[in-house]
Amino acid sequence: MNFIRRVLMVLGIAGAAGAILRVKGRSEQSTKRGGWRPLNPSEADPQDQQQSK
């Protein structure tokens, strides 16, 4: 029974530490980078350009 309590305690501490680090690590700038960027038709498939020349 002591082993189970220790395991649960360690998991609880690890979960709490992970939640704190996740909340503390957030920044406003992270939402501005990444994601999809618009793709020009000329960049879509470079093989099509080579065949049409």
Helices and strands as residue ranges (DSSP letters): H 2-24, G 29-31, H 41-44, H 46-52
